[in-house]
Amino acid sequence: MEPDKVDLHLLDPARDELLWRRKIATLAARAWLHRQEHLSVTLQLLRWTRPALAMAVAAALVAMVGASWVEPRAATTIATEPVYQFAAWATTDQIPSTVTILETFGGHHVAE
Amino acid sequence: MPETVALIAQVRAGNEAAFGALVAAHLRPAYLAALAIVCRPSDADDVAQDAFLIAFERLDSCREPARFSGWLLRIVRNHALNWVARRRLHDVLPEPPEQITNASAPTEPSEPVVRAALLVALSTLTPPQREVVLLHEIEEWSHAEIAAALEISEVMSRQHLLVARRRLRENLTPVLPQEVNHGT
């Protein structure tokens, strides 16, 4: 026994042993139920997470494949744009004929 | 602690009996840690039980089962602090002891009066002092166990206990001279 010890036994929640055991049993049952509910929610989420992830991966793959198909076409389109054509003439010191100019810009106007 | 580690493993495997044993082993420290902050036995009861529900819901996130006590008490303390903040009871004192002045009378004070006086005396301590003195005197934890659970040094634990006991004596002796000396 420690000489300085202050008697705090009246604050001991387990003083009434029967009551304390009952409290433990009630809490254990409640907490167990709570945990099972929580686990079932987590399981549900996990169950949905896999298909959701698979779908996301599939969507990403489709998008990537689609992009690889679209890219060359986009490059071609850019190359035939009048602005680029004009820039090409300027950088190569080419002098296009009037017909070519009309075709280049006229085609553009028709498209609009 | 090895028992706790084994119990946690069993609980994770779905053993309900192990779950009961875990509650039985840790409810009292949880209650005492809550009491150290909320200072009211009825509130401490609610806080400890709520904290247990939270802890068991998150049991899988307890990475170090060997330190379950510390992990649980941290949840209890956070929950108790939220509880106090929510109820705006920062300066909470226990229910005023009704017949505390009667302690000077020749008749021995009744249990509720002594209990109330103890709570009033405890309220004069800081929360860490309360936590240490309650866990040491009631749960009979060693300073090593307290230090590990509260994440303080053993020296600090001893220091808190020393100061807490002295203050409790100072506060209790005038009202409950016999009760204070029960431990001697």
Interface residues (C-beta under 8 A of the other chain):
Chain A: M1 E2 P3 D4 K5 V6 D7 L8 H9 L10 L11 D12 P13 A14 K23 I24 A25 L27 A28 R30 A31 W32 H34 R35 H38
Chain B: E16 F19 G20 V23 A24 L27 R28 Y31 L32 L35 P41 A44 D45 Q49 F52 L53 F56 E57 L59 E111 V114 R115 L118 L119 L122 V133 L134 E137 I138 L162 R165 L168 R169 L172 E179 V180 H182 G183 T184
